[in-house]
Amino acid sequence: MRIGLLFLLLAFSLSTFSAHAEIYRWVDAEGRVMYGDDPPNKSAAKPVNLPMLTVADGFVPQKTQQAEPVKEEDEAYSDFRITSPTADEPVRANDGNLTVSIGLKPKLKAGDGITLYLDSRQVASGSELSFPLTELERGEHTVFAVLNDASGNIIQNTESVKFSVLQNSALQKSGGDSSNEDAQESLQSDMFGSQPQAPSSPEFSFPTLPGQ
């Protein structure tokens, strides 16, 4: 190991010598292997052919190029769905009014828009994430939304959501009005008491004449 290291150091130091100088190898009186260009006894020394040294330029570490963060306007939409009403949800809407809410990530980009369809008919469009609907009839409905770019090209669409609208029937409304009238009459009776009734008039009968 030491001999190999010594040989490398010697070869490096001798690289500055003239290309015409010969290098010899010999063993001295103490048994050590020696190298040089002037051995004490050239007859006992052997010439050595040294490999040509190649000197490389110093290593220059290159700077690691950091990836640029993805801009929000370049980020693809990852979450687009109907959040309200939910699937198979019964919704009480006696007046027929209902608001459809939409979830979207990331937020809507400039120029993009949303179109809402109810029962396969377009009912609303815009850049908001909620759409109020009016005059919905009682029963089952289906709603879905479509996301499009500024040119009208479809980017993606939500899954269809089926829900039911619950409303009071006309009979229930009529019964409710009658109940309200009864309640008002009962309240007036408790507050003012029952109204006194006029005395009934005695019945009038004609007298019977003799001989009749």
Secondary structure, 3 states (H helix, E strand, C coil): CHHHHHHHHHHHHHHHCCCCCCEEEEECCCCCEEEECCCCCCCCCEEECCCCCCCCCCCCCCCCCCCCCCCHHHCCCCEEEEEECCCCEEEECCCCCEEEEEEEECCCCCCCEEEEEECCEEEEEECCCEEEECCCCCEEEEEEEEEECCCCCEEEECCCEEEEEECCCHHHHHHHHHHHHHHHHHHHHHHHCCCCCCCCCCCCCCCCCCCC
